[in-house]
Amino acid sequence: MTLDLARWQFALTSINHFFFVPITIGLAFLIAMLQTAWHRTSRPEFLRLTKFFGTLLVINVAVGVVTGLVQEFEFGMNWSAYSRMVGNVFGAPLAMEGLAAFFLESTFLGLWIFGWDKLSRRVHLLTIWLVFLGTILSAAFILMANSWMQHPVGYRLVHGQPQLTDIWAVFTNPVFLWSYAHVVLDSVVTGAAVMLAVSAWQLRKSRDTASPFGHSLRLALAIFVPVLLLDMFVGSELGVIEARYQPMKIAAAEAQWTTCQPCSFSLFQIGGGNNDHTPTQIFEIPHLLSLLATNSWNGKVIGLSPLQSQYSARFGPGYYVPNVFIQYWSMRVMAYLAGLLLLLGLWGLLLMRRRKVPRSRWFLLAATWAVIAPLAMNTAGWLLTESGRQPWVVQGILLTKHGVSPSVSFTDLVISMVAFGLLYTALAVLDAVLMIRYSRREAAT
């Protein structure tokens, strides 16, 4: 029970924190694009948009930083056995994130906020691009550490404890390279969705065809569609990489209990969870799972049952199958919402080409509410990645049940769980209220 609570607590803090990270990365990039447009053209509407969306960025960063700090303490308080076991490897990228990336991001964000009338236009423009650089570097170091947990490389065991021997192997871990590209693209899509939603709301309420938010809506759409397409391709290739190094995760994502070749992909199924090995698949697409998992039309996907036998023989008795329900539906939430967002983006581009966006009330309404989709996709992706690694906290090295702190008590976890739940709920509500209120304010000016 202590283990379950520790996992729930880390899931609570991680999911809440990950609401803010993609918005920060994506908005930083788009704001840098807007300010670059102002720097080149000196058009006042681009300056107005830069400052407007810059305020949304600052609100999101201010709340997001607080949500991330708690996780650092959880490693020592709830997961001390894990920290002692892999700290020699895991600590290096985390230290780089804190000393280099976060320092870069926070320093230049401060210069950007307070430097409007004190720095030259060129230097001030550089500060927002360095803020964006800091955000993606921060994500890189965090994902580097997480990818090592998914696929450990560049280490050797010394008295049963991993010691880092090749930092370059950690930097070039294929799981890291593909997952990092996927997260950065996800973040740009999320930031574009936020800008699209705010701009659509403003256009819908103002009914002013000359509104500056027409520029931000066009920028968001121009970025949104191609980046989403590229993101879908990278996500597919990441699935191939994970099938190579974590076959249990991919088999669970399809609830594939038996080995198949070729393998179909089910759009929907009934059953197939951990206690039901015979799901009823509905709307199967032949060969699609083979393509997604192996990049081959007739590729083989090893099933959960034979993988369970292999893992038991290699690592000892135990149950090595992750939660199949979470895996199966997390993957489909991502895929189906991505398809809907792509259709929305293509609809918007068609209207934009015909110059009908400001008059299309249905599109503007759909674009406003579509901002929820990338947040749901990001959460589903986090669940797919982290739940799919279970029961390992470090694949093949350390089981999750062996990583929890031996001294942490059930009472301590209950108290902290309630406290964090209330705190994070309050922060989420505060962020949402501030973002929504400020997003609506510009319509009246």
Secondary structure, DSSP 8 states (H G I E B T S, - for coil): -HHHHHHHHHHHHHHHHHHHHHHHHHHHHHHHHHHHHHHHH--HHHHHHHHHHHHHHHHHHHHHHHHHHHHHHHHHHT-HHHHHHHHHHHHHHHHHIIIIIHHHHHHHHHHHHH-TTTS-HHHHHHHHHHHHHHHHHHHHHHHHHHHHHHS--SEEEETTEEEE--HHHHHT-HHHHHHHHHHHHHHHHHHHHHHHHHHHHHHHHH--TT-THHHHHHHHHHHHHHHHHHHHHHHHHHHHHHHHH-HHHHHHHTT--S-BSS--EEEEEE--STT----EEEEEETTHHHHHHHSSTT--B--HHHHHHHHHHHH-SS-----HHHHHHHHHHHHHHHHHHHHHHHHHHHHHHTT-GGG-HHHHHHHHHTTHHHHHHHHHHHHHHHHTTTTEEETTTEEGGGTS-SS--HHHHHHHHHHHHHHHHHHHHHHHHHHHHHHHHGGG-
